[in-house]
Amino acid sequence: MSFETVIENGVAEIVLDHPPVNALDSTGWLRLADEIERVGKDGAANAVLIHAVGRGFCAGVDIKELARDGSLITAVNHGCYRTFAAIYDCPIPVISAAHGFVLGGGIGMVGASDIILASDDATFGLPEIDRGALGAATHLYRMFPMQTVRRMLYTGEPISAHDAYRLGALESVVPRDELLPAARALAAKIAAKSAKALRLAKESLNGIELLDVKRSYRYEQGFTLELYTSRDSQEARDAFVEKRDAKFDK
């Protein structure tokens, strides 16, 4: 199992646990989407807290799966779309507590969330351009200014938690050992509110958001699919798996 869920005192904690880097394959993304939808609908929780064990929050998609079979990009895209949409559409508030690396699909998860907390060792990045892919810039736009997003996407370079906080993406940055206590305290404060009020607040906030996150990401995914059908994309995946520099057509 790539994750586990514990519901207590009105908070559903979904814990990513998929060594070594919490990178999910196409099946894992679909299962995670199903679970987020389930906890959002069953009425046992008033808030969701997503966090992870291991070296980092989430390294995104399983590049090795796609290196073996590039045709799985449509299944991966579908799983990512459903997971990010499940977080965004979840009828109750979703908090992400991120540590270590937050990459690719991890950006989609935190960027779709209502609130993000991070440990001071966290970094946020979209390395897709070095993996023969694109994606989740839509969710990065919910976190950072336009030119920061473009630099991150073009270079593949990450941004630190402290810079992310300075740019307004994070609710707070705390030492690693204080991350879960801080996130749990915030989740408990939210979960104590009226269930009806929280659901109406979430629906109304999504309704007034200027960016249609799901339509924007679906548009973006079309370019990801186009890139995946190219020789450059396969070369990028092969180079990543073989731990060498990629050689692209000019």
GIUR-V165195 format. One record per backbone hydrogen bond with DSSP energy under -0.5 kcal/mol. CO is the residue of the C=O (numbers start at 1). NH is the residue of the N-H. If there is no record, write none. Layout:
CO_NH, CO_NH
This chain:
2_17, 4_15, 6_8, 6_13, 8_11, 10_46, 10_47, 11_8, 11_13, 12_14, 12_49, 13_6, 13_15, 14_16, 14_51, 15_4, 16_53, 18_22, 18_23, 20_55, 21_59, 22_24, 22_60, 24_62, 25_29, 26_30, 27_31, 28_32, 29_33, 30_34, 31_35, 32_36, 33_37, 34_38, 35_39, 36_40, 37_41, 38_41, 38_42, 46_93, 47_12, 48_95, 49_14, 49_51, 50_97, 51_16, 58_103, 60_24, 61_63, 62_65, 62_66, 63_67, 64_68, 65_69, 69_72, 70_73, 71_74, 72_76, 73_77, 74_78, 75_79, 76_80, 77_81, 78_82, 79_83, 80_84, 81_85, 82_86, 83_87, 84_88, 85_89, 86_90, 93_48, 94_114, 94_115, 95_50, 96_98, 96_117, 98_119, 99_57, 100_123, 101_57, 101_58, 102_125, 103_106, 104_107, 104_108, 105_109, 106_110, 107_111, 108_112, 109_113, 110_113, 115_96, 116_171, 116_172, 117_98, 118_174, 119_122, 122_161, 123_102, 124_159, 125_104, 126_129, 127_130, 128_131, 128_133, 136_140, 137_141, 139_142, 140_143, 140_144, 145_149, 146_150, 147_151, 148_152, 149_153, 150_154, 151_155, 152_156, 159_124, 160_164, 161_165, 162_166, 163_167, 164_169, 164_170, 165_168, 172_118, 174_120, 175_178, 175_179, 176_179, 178_182, 179_183, 180_184, 181_185, 182_186, 183_187, 184_188, 185_189, 186_190, 187_191, 188_192, 190_193, 194_198, 195_199, 196_200, 197_201, 198_202, 199_203, 200_204, 201_205, 202_206, 203_207, 204_208, 205_209, 206_209, 210_212, 211_213, 212_216, 213_217, 214_218, 215_219, 216_220, 217_221, 218_222, 219_222, 219_223, 220_223, 220_224, 221_225, 222_226, 223_227, 224_228, 225_229, 226_229, 227_230, 227_233, 230_234, 231_235, 232_236, 233_237, 234_238, 235_239, 236_240, 237_241, 238_242, 239_243, 239_244, 240_243, 246_248
